[in-house]
Amino acid sequence: MAKVKGPLLSMRASGTIAKTNVFASWRGVPYVRIHVIPANPQTAGQDLTRNTFRWLNDLYRRLGVYGVSPWIKYATGRPFAARNGFIKQNLPVLRTEVTLANLIASPGALGGPALDSFTPNTGAPSGKIDFDFTIGTLPAGWTLLYVAGIAVNEQNPQDLGPIEYGEGFYTGANPQTFTISGLTPATDFACGGWAKYARPDGVSAYSVSETALVTSSA
């Protein structure tokens, strides 16, 4: 970039000349540069990234209170928003996939212990999935607040297909069981589940989610 004085024999110039030179100013300093056509190659890799990013962004907009909660905690005190954290975690694991088997529903936060078992099953008719969990022995002073889960219709995130979403939670004695209903019957769903805890200092913590593919009841 070259600074100029009295460009084009005038005191000011701006714009492009013959698609060769661009005259402009930056913070009041006039300059001239070579005209460059911005490149935007549609490579296969870039398409994978764009499509997955778009699909994840669309999914995040559908998350309910329980779906967004672990992502809000994950982003707290960090230089990004919960939505950015959701996309950041899921983009690498879904970018080249044709299934949602690796979908991350909760990234974990503040050391929440993993579920001891996670077994979503086809529920009673119709359009239901039962979420069965067990919780292992917790660290001293830790308390289970609830177990939550989400269901997203199984698909290739590259296809940018319609998203069907459901979520639910259960709080009570171990083992944990709750049902997500109102889903399209006899349809495959990616189901993710995690737990929320209260630590001894009163701060909430989340476990990393587990994911399984399940068919809703017919």
N, C-alpha and C positions, 0 to 999 in steps of 0.2 A: 504494500500500500504506500503510495507516494503522496505527501502533502503538497498542496499547490497554492500559489498566490495569484490572484487575479485570473482564475481559470477561464479559458476561452476568451481572453482579452476583456473579461468583465470582472466584477467584484464578487459574483456568485454564479454557480452553475449546479444543476442537479439533474439526474436522470441518465438515461443510456443513449449513447450515440452509435448508430449503425451496429448495434449488438456487439460492440468492440470494447468501449470504455464506459465505466459508470462513474459519474460525478456525484458526490454527496458530501455530507459533513457529519462529524462525530464530535459531540460536545463542543460545537462551535468551530471545530477545526476542519476546513475543507480538504478533501482528498479525492484521489482518482484511483480506480482499480480496474483490472481486466474483467469484462463481463463473463460470468460463468453461469451455465444452465444447471440448476440443482439436479443432482442425480437421485433417483428413487427406484433402483432396480428391484423388480419383483422376483427375487430369487425364491427357490423352494423353502429355504431356511427362514427367510423373512416372512413368507406367507404363513408358515407354521407359528411363528411368534405372534404375528398380528392376529391370526384367527383365535389362538388360544387366549391371548390377552383379552380380546373382545368378549369371548365366551365367559371367562372368569369374571370380568367386570359386570356382565349381565347377571351372572349367578349371584354375585355379592349383593346386588341391588334387591335380590329376593330374600336374603337372609332375614330371619326374624330376630327377636330379642335374644334367644338362646344361641342362635347361629352366629351372631356378631360378637357376643360377649367375650369369648376367649381371644378374639382378634383385637378387641379394644384393649384388653389387658396386655396382650403381647406388644402392642404399639405404645403403651404408656411409657413416657420418658425417653422415647426414641425419636429420631428425626424423620418419621414417616407416619402416615395415617393408617388406621386399621385396614382400610381397603387396599392400600399399597402393600401392607404386610401379607394380606391374603393372596394377592397376585404374585408377590415375590416368592412365597413359599410354594405355590402350586404350579406356576409357569414351568419351572424346570422339570417337574415330575410328570406333567401332562402334555408338554409341547409335542412330543413325538408319539404319543399314545393314541389308540383308537378306542379306548375304554376309560371309565372313571374309577377303575379299581385302585388307583394310587391317589385319589382325591384326599387332600388333607382338610379335615373339618375343624380341627383344633391344632395349633402349633405347639401347645403346651406353654405354660407361663409360671415362673417362680417355683419350678420343681415339683409340680403336682404329680403324685405317683400314678403309674399306668394302671389301667383296669386289669384286674386279675383274669377276667374272661369277658368276651364280647361275642354274643351270638344272636344276631337278628334272624327272625324266622317269618315265614309266610303266616299271616294272621288268619283269624276267622273271616268268613265272607262278609263284606267284599271290599277290595281295595285297601287292605290293612297289612301292616308289618309290625310284628311284635319284636321289641328290643329287650333282650335278656342280658343282664350284666351281673358280675360279681366283683366285689371290692376286696383286695387283699388286706393284710394287716397294715395299718397306717402308722407313720412315725408318731412318737409320743407327742401329745398335745394337738395333733391334727384332727379335724372333724370333717366328715363328708357333708356337703351342702346339697348336692343333687347330682344325678347322672342325666346327661342330655344326649340327643341324637338328631341327625338330619337324614332325609332321604331325597336323592336327586335322581330323576329318571336317567337310566344308563344310556350313554350315547358317546359318539366320537366328538370330542370338543372342537375338532376341525370342521365339522359339518354345520356348526352354529344353529343346531336345531332348537325347537321350543323347549324351554326348561320348566319342568314340573318339580315343585319343591314342597317339602313338609318337614316339620320339626316337632319335637316333644321332649318331655322331661319327667323325671320321677324322683321324689324324695321320700325316704322311708328306710325301713330295715333292709338289711342285706339278705338275700339277693335282690337285685333291682329288676323290675319289669314295667314297661309301659308300651303303649301302642300308638303308632301314627296311622291315622285313618283318613279317608277322603281321597286316597290315591287312585289313579287309574287302575282298574282291576287287571290281573294277570300281566303285569308289566314289570320289567327288570328295573331295579333301583340300586344305586350306589348308596350304601348306608354307613354313616360315620358316627361313632359314639365316643364320649369322653366324660370325665368327672370334674366337678368343681369342689374345691376344698377351702376350709378356713384354716390357716396356719396358727400356731400358738400366739403369734403377734397380732392376730386378727385380720391379716391381709389375705385376700383370696388368691388361690392358685388353681391352675388347670393342668390336667393331664394331656399328653399328646393323644390325638384321636386314633382309633382303629377303624378300618374300612372293610366292608364285605359287600358282595353283590347278592341281592335277594329279590325274589319275585313276589309281588304283592298278591294277595288272595284274589281268586277269580270271582 
